[in-house]
Amino acid sequence: MAKNPLHDRKQQIPPSYNKTEEIYSTQNPHGQNTRQKQEMGHLPKVRKITNLFKQTDINIAFKITNTIQQQTRPKNHGMTPDHNKSGIYELKCNTCSKAYIGQTNRNLSLRFREHNRYIKNNDPPQSAYAQHILQNIHEYGTLADTMTLLKPLHDTAKLILYEQLFIQAFHHNGDLIDEQSTTEHNPLFQLTIST
């Protein structure tokens, strides 16, 4: 008589799982079909679902959710990707590597799509970045290539203040596009930039 390989695995099923039986057909040595039961372990919710359909002709199929791909996929541990945050951002020109500094209280991907729409619709007055790209015939890229979150902010009262600080810093370093106007130099900004 053949030994059931699952018989030795009964002890390996964690105690938190309920055991249920799965019936499968095999042929005995005389060529007759026989039905055998095989013990399987799974969660109580699965057992409740199978019990609902036990008296019907409906067969239930289950999908494995604990795959190798899911186990090896990098986890972001609840962190929001930068393109889904709001705050102060930098848009880089792919040709000259100068940057536009902006602020938004919405997510960055939405604001990036707006800048791209201004470029595609040839509407430069809406965006200094679009004006720079269109007037200089420079290249722009994807969200991942060109847009960087400099400071995540949720407080809308601080957005303009931090935007001006970053504009001053980029202007001071010569990294700001010419189309973005800088306000008069604020001595407080100058003090933080030079230290």
DRENDO-1510 file (C-alpha; in Angstrom, 1 decimal, always signed):
<recs>
REC; n; res; u; v; w
REC; 1; MET; +0.0; +0.0; +0.0 .
REC; 2; ALA; +1.4; +3.4; -1.0 .
REC; 3; LYS; +2.2; +5.8; +1.8 .
REC; 4; ASN; +0.4; +9.2; +1.7 .
REC; 5; PRO; +3.1; +11.8; +1.5 .
REC; 6; LEU; +0.8; +14.4; +3.1 .
REC; 7; HIS; +0.3; +12.1; +6.2 .
REC; 8; ASP; +3.7; +13.1; +7.6 .
REC; 9; ARG; +2.9; +16.8; +6.9 .
REC; 10; LYS; -0.1; +16.9; +9.3 .
REC; 11; GLN; +2.1; +17.9; +12.2 .
REC; 12; GLN; +3.6; +20.8; +10.1 .
REC; 13; ILE; +0.3; +22.6; +9.7 .
REC; 14; PRO; +0.2; +25.6; +12.1 .
REC; 15; PRO; -2.3; +25.2; +14.9 .
REC; 16; SER; -4.0; +28.5; +13.9 .
REC; 17; TYR; -5.2; +27.0; +10.7 .
REC; 18; ASN; -8.3; +24.8; +10.4 .
REC; 19; LYS; -7.9; +21.5; +8.7 .
REC; 20; THR; -10.3; +20.6; +6.0 .
REC; 21; GLU; -10.5; +17.7; +3.6 .
REC; 22; GLU; -10.1; +17.8; -0.2 .
REC; 23; ILE; -11.5; +14.8; -2.1 .
REC; 24; TYR; -9.6; +13.7; -5.2 .
REC; 25; SER; -10.0; +10.6; -7.5 .
REC; 26; THR; -7.3; +8.0; -8.1 .
REC; 27; GLN; -7.2; +4.5; -9.6 .
REC; 28; ASN; -6.6; +1.5; -7.5 .
REC; 29; PRO; -4.4; -1.4; -8.7 .
REC; 30; HIS; -7.5; -3.1; -10.2 .
REC; 31; GLY; -8.2; -0.2; -12.5 .
REC; 32; GLN; -11.2; +1.1; -10.5 .
REC; 33; ASN; -11.7; +4.8; -9.6 .
REC; 34; THR; -11.6; +5.5; -5.9 .
REC; 35; ARG; -12.1; +8.7; -4.0 .
REC; 36; GLN; -9.6; +9.6; -1.4 .
REC; 37; LYS; -9.5; +12.4; +1.1 .
REC; 38; GLN; -6.5; +14.6; +1.6 .
REC; 39; GLU; -6.2; +16.9; +4.6 .
REC; 40; MET; -5.4; +20.5; +3.8 .
REC; 41; GLY; -4.8; +23.5; +6.1 .
REC; 42; HIS; -6.1; +27.0; +5.5 .
REC; 43; LEU; -7.7; +30.0; +7.1 .
REC; 44; PRO; -11.2; +29.8; +8.7 .
REC; 45; LYS; -12.6; +32.3; +6.1 .
REC; 46; VAL; -11.9; +29.8; +3.3 .
REC; 47; ARG; -13.7; +27.1; +5.1 .
REC; 48; LYS; -16.8; +29.4; +5.6 .
REC; 49; ILE; -16.8; +30.1; +1.8 .
REC; 50; THR; -16.5; +26.4; +0.9 .
REC; 51; ASN; -19.3; +25.5; +3.3 .
REC; 52; LEU; -21.6; +28.0; +1.7 .
REC; 53; PHE; -21.4; +26.2; -1.6 .
REC; 54; LYS; -21.1; +22.6; -0.3 .
REC; 55; GLN; -24.7; +21.6; -1.2 .
REC; 56; THR; -24.6; +23.1; -4.7 .
REC; 57; ASP; -23.0; +22.1; -8.0 .
REC; 58; ILE; -20.7; +25.1; -7.9 .
REC; 59; ASN; -17.0; +24.4; -7.5 .
REC; 60; ILE; -14.8; +26.9; -5.7 .
REC; 61; ALA; -11.3; +27.7; -6.9 .
REC; 62; PHE; -8.8; +29.7; -4.8 .
REC; 63; LYS; -5.9; +31.9; -5.9 .
REC; 64; ILE; -2.6; +31.8; -4.1 .
REC; 65; THR; -1.9; +35.2; -2.6 .
REC; 66; ASN; +1.4; +34.4; -1.0 .
REC; 67; THR; +3.7; +34.1; -4.1 .
REC; 68; ILE; +7.4; +34.4; -4.4 .
REC; 69; GLN; +6.9; +37.6; -6.5 .
REC; 70; GLN; +4.9; +39.2; -3.7 .
REC; 71; GLN; +7.5; +38.2; -1.1 .
REC; 72; THR; +10.5; +39.5; -3.1 .
REC; 73; ARG; +8.8; +42.8; -4.2 .
REC; 74; PRO; +10.4; +45.8; -2.5 .
REC; 75; LYS; +8.1; +47.2; +0.2 .
REC; 76; ASN; +7.6; +51.0; +0.7 .
REC; 77; HIS; +6.7; +50.5; +4.4 .
REC; 78; GLY; +3.8; +52.9; +4.2 .
REC; 79; MET; +5.9; +55.7; +2.7 .
REC; 80; THR; +4.2; +57.9; +0.1 .
REC; 81; PRO; +6.2; +58.2; -3.1 .
REC; 82; ASP; +7.4; +61.8; -3.7 .
REC; 83; HIS; +5.2; +62.3; -6.8 .
REC; 84; ASN; +2.1; +61.8; -4.6 .
REC; 85; LYS; +3.2; +64.5; -2.1 .
REC; 86; SER; +2.8; +68.3; -2.1 .
REC; 87; GLY; +5.4; +71.0; -1.4 .
REC; 88; ILE; +8.3; +72.8; -3.1 .
REC; 89; TYR; +9.6; +71.1; -6.3 .
REC; 90; GLU; +12.3; +71.6; -8.9 .
REC; 91; LEU; +11.8; +71.0; -12.6 .
REC; 92; LYS; +15.1; +70.5; -14.5 .
REC; 93; CYS; +15.6; +71.4; -18.1 .
REC; 94; ASN; +17.2; +68.3; -19.8 .
REC; 95; THR; +19.2; +70.5; -22.2 .
REC; 96; CYS; +20.8; +73.2; -20.0 .
REC; 97; SER; +20.4; +71.6; -16.5 .
REC; 98; LYS; +18.9; +74.8; -15.1 .
REC; 99; ALA; +15.9; +74.5; -12.9 .
REC; 100; TYR; +12.5; +76.0; -12.3 .
REC; 101; ILE; +11.3; +76.1; -8.7 .
REC; 102; GLY; +7.6; +75.8; -7.9 .
REC; 103; GLN; +5.2; +75.1; -5.1 .
REC; 104; THR; +1.9; +73.2; -5.0 .
REC; 105; ASN; -0.5; +72.0; -2.4 .
REC; 106; ARG; -1.6; +69.2; -4.7 .
REC; 107; ASN; +0.4; +66.1; -5.6 .
REC; 108; LEU; +3.5; +66.6; -7.8 .
REC; 109; SER; +2.3; +64.3; -10.6 .
REC; 110; LEU; -0.8; +66.5; -11.2 .
REC; 111; ARG; +1.3; +69.7; -11.3 .
REC; 112; PHE; +3.8; +68.0; -13.7 .
REC; 113; ARG; +1.0; +67.1; -16.1 .
REC; 114; GLU; -0.1; +70.7; -16.0 .
REC; 115; HIS; +3.4; +71.9; -17.0 .
REC; 116; ASN; +3.5; +69.4; -19.8 .
REC; 117; ARG; +0.1; +70.5; -21.0 .
REC; 118; TYR; +1.3; +74.1; -21.2 .
REC; 119; ILE; +4.3; +73.0; -23.3 .
REC; 120; LYS; +2.2; +70.7; -25.6 .
REC; 121; ASN; -0.5; +73.4; -26.1 .
REC; 122; ASN; +2.2; +76.1; -26.7 .
REC; 123; ASP; +0.9; +78.2; -23.8 .
REC; 124; PRO; +4.0; +79.6; -22.2 .
REC; 125; PRO; +2.4; +82.5; -20.1 .
REC; 126; GLN; +1.0; +79.8; -17.8 .
REC; 127; SER; +4.4; +78.5; -16.7 .
REC; 128; ALA; +7.9; +79.9; -16.7 .
REC; 129; TYR; +9.2; +76.3; -17.2 .
REC; 130; ALA; +7.0; +76.0; -20.3 .
REC; 131; GLN; +8.2; +79.4; -21.5 .
REC; 132; HIS; +11.9; +78.3; -21.0 .
REC; 133; ILE; +11.4; +75.0; -22.9 .
REC; 134; LEU; +9.4; +76.6; -25.8 .
REC; 135; GLN; +11.5; +79.8; -26.3 .
REC; 136; ASN; +14.9; +78.0; -26.1 .
REC; 137; ILE; +13.7; +74.9; -27.9 .
REC; 138; HIS; +15.0; +72.8; -25.1 .
REC; 139; GLU; +14.1; +69.2; -24.2 .
REC; 140; TYR; +11.9; +68.2; -21.3 .
REC; 141; GLY; +11.5; +64.7; -19.8 .
REC; 142; THR; +9.4; +62.4; -17.7 .
REC; 143; LEU; +8.3; +63.0; -14.1 .
REC; 144; ALA; +11.1; +60.8; -12.8 .
REC; 145; ASP; +13.8; +62.5; -14.9 .
REC; 146; THR; +12.9; +66.1; -14.4 .
REC; 147; MET; +10.9; +66.7; -11.3 .
REC; 148; THR; +12.3; +66.5; -7.7 .
REC; 149; LEU; +10.5; +67.2; -4.5 .
REC; 150; LEU; +12.8; +69.7; -2.6 .
REC; 151; LYS; +10.7; +70.1; +0.6 .
REC; 152; PRO; +7.4; +68.2; +1.4 .
REC; 153; LEU; +4.9; +70.6; +2.9 .
REC; 154; HIS; +1.3; +70.3; +3.9 .
REC; 155; ASP; +1.0; +73.8; +5.5 .
REC; 156; THR; -0.1; +76.1; +2.6 .
REC; 157; ALA; +0.9; +79.2; +4.6 .
REC; 158; LYS; +4.6; +78.1; +4.4 .
REC; 159; LEU; +4.5; +77.3; +0.6 .
REC; 160; ILE; +5.3; +80.8; -0.7 .
REC; 161; LEU; +8.0; +81.4; +2.0 .
REC; 162; TYR; +9.9; +78.2; +1.2 .
REC; 163; GLU; +9.4; +78.7; -2.5 .
REC; 164; GLN; +11.1; +82.1; -2.3 .
REC; 165; LEU; +13.9; +80.7; -0.2 .
REC; 166; PHE; +14.6; +78.0; -2.8 .
REC; 167; ILE; +14.3; +80.5; -5.7 .
REC; 168; GLN; +16.9; +82.7; -4.0 .
REC; 169; ALA; +19.2; +79.7; -3.3 .
REC; 170; PHE; +19.1; +78.5; -6.9 .
REC; 171; HIS; +19.5; +82.0; -8.2 .
REC; 172; HIS; +22.5; +82.5; -5.9 .
REC; 173; ASN; +24.1; +79.3; -7.3 .
REC; 174; GLY; +23.3; +80.2; -10.9 .
REC; 175; ASP; +21.0; +77.1; -11.3 .
REC; 176; LEU; +17.7; +79.0; -11.9 .
REC; 177; ILE; +16.2; +79.4; -15.4 .
REC; 178; ASP; +16.3; +82.9; -16.7 .
REC; 179; GLU; +12.5; +83.0; -17.3 .
REC; 180; GLN; +11.7; +82.6; -13.6 .
REC; 181; SER; +11.8; +86.1; -12.1 .
REC; 182; THR; +13.4; +86.5; -8.7 .
REC; 183; THR; +12.0; +88.9; -6.2 .
REC; 184; GLU; +14.3; +91.5; -4.7 .
REC; 185; HIS; +16.9; +89.9; -2.5 .
REC; 186; ASN; +15.7; +89.3; +1.0 .
REC; 187; PRO; +18.5; +89.8; +3.6 .
REC; 188; LEU; +17.2; +86.9; +5.7 .
REC; 189; PHE; +17.3; +84.6; +2.7 .
REC; 190; GLN; +20.8; +85.8; +1.9 .
REC; 191; LEU; +21.9; +85.1; +5.4 .
REC; 192; THR; +20.6; +81.5; +5.4 .
REC; 193; ILE; +22.0; +80.9; +1.9 .
REC; 194; SER; +25.5; +82.2; +2.7 .
REC; 195; THR; +25.9; +80.2; +6.0 .
</recs>
